Amino acid sequence: MSPLNDSSPPAAPPPGTSPPEDDRIALYDYPAGDVRIAAAPVEPRDSARLLVAERAEGPARHHAVRDLPELLAPGDLLVVNDTRVLPVRLRARRQSGGRVELVLHPTGQDDESAILALLQPSARLKQGEVLSIDGGPNVTLLDPPGSELRRVAVAGGLAAALACGELPLPPYLPRADGEEPADRERYQTVFASAPGAIAAPTAGLHFTPALLERLTARGIGIARITLHVGPGTFLPVRTERLRDHAMHEELYTIGAEAVAAIARTKAAGGRVIAVGTTTTRALESAAGAGTLVPVRARTRLLIRPPFAFRVVDGLLTNFHLPKTTLLALVAALCGRERLLLLYREAIAAGYRFYSYGDAMLLR
C-alpha cells in the first residue's frame, strides 16, 4: 500500500467536454418541506424501501432493500465503507457560562496537540479561550474566528475527549445522543470496524447479516474500503457555483483485496456498485490517475456533472438534503434532471429521507 498522500485528483470530465457553464447550486434543489424525515430506522434494516432506476432512462420501480440479491446479477460487486463513527460531540461551557457544542474532526494525524473542530456557536469564541467540557478535559481554541473548522487543543488528547463524547447524530434528528440508547449501535453499519468517522456512511445502514448471506449465496461479492466521513461530506455549499466550493479533506484507505476484487469483477463483465457516496468518492479519488491501486490518501474530490467515472458502475444511496455536494455526486451518475424527477417520485410515494431513511439504487 502506498504511503499517505495529501494530494487529491481533480474530477475528470469525459474527453472532449468541459465543465458546464451553469453549475449553480440552486439547480440542485427540490421541495424539502414535502419530505418525510426518518427519525429512526425501520426494523429489520433491510426492510427499508428501495427506489430502483437505470442510470440513463426508464421508469423507476419500487422494491425493498432486502430485494437486492434479485436486483443485482451474479458476478456484480458491492463495495462498502467500513468506517466507524466516533463519539466526537462534546458539550462545553465558556467561562461566562454560555453553552458551546464541539464536533471534533480527527484527521489521522500523529500529532494530537491540534485537532480540527466544528463549533456552535463559533463567531463569538475568541482565540485562546478555554472551554470546560462537561465531565471531561478543558479545550483551548487555537485559531481566531473566520472559518468553519478551527483548531483546538484538548487536555489529554483525543482519547480524553472520546471518553466523554457523544455520537454526533445529524441535527435534523430531534434528540441528542443518549436519549435513545439504541442510537449507539443503529447509527453504525454492520461493516463498521475502522474508527474515525464523524458521521455514518448511511447507505450501509440498510444491511443486515442475513442480507449479506443471501447476496453471497447469489454470487454477489462484497469488498470493503474505508473513508472516514468528515465535514467534507456534509458541510453546506456557501458558494453560488459548485466549482467554487472547497471540500474539506477526508482520509481514505483502499486495500489490495478490494483492488483485486474490483479488477476481477471488471474483467468478468460484472458491475461495481458503490454503497454510498463516500465509497464512490474514495474509489474515484484513487482511480483519478487512471489505475486503481492500493492506497491510503486524503481526498478533497468534489464529484459533479460532468464526471467520467472510472470505477463505479452503479450506486446504492440514501436520499440527500437539497443543494448539497451529495446531490451533485448522484446527479453526475444519472443526470441532474433525471435525479430530480426520481426525487419527486420518491416524495410523492412517501419515501423516508436522510440518514435513517429509505434508499435508491441506480444501476
Buried (B, 14 or more C-beta within 10 A) or exposed (E): EEEEEEEBBEBBBEEEEEBBEEBBBEBBBBEBEEBBBBBEBBEEBBBBBBBBBBBEEEEBEBBBBBBBBEBBBEBBBBBBBBBBBBBBBBBBEBEEEEEBBBBBBBBBEEEBEBBBBBBEEBEEBEEEBEBBBEEBBBBBBBBEBEEBBBBBBBEEBBEBBBEBBBBBBBEEBEEBBEEBEEBBEBBBBBBBEBEBBBBBBBBBBBBBEEBBEBBEEBEBBBBBBBBBBBBBBBBEBEEEBBEEBEBBBBBBBBBEEBBEBBEBBBEEEBBBBBBBBBBBBBBBBBBBEEEBEBBBBBBBBBBBBBBEBBBBBBBBBBBBBBBBBBBBBBBBBBBBEBBBBBBEBBBEEEBBBBBBBBBBBBB
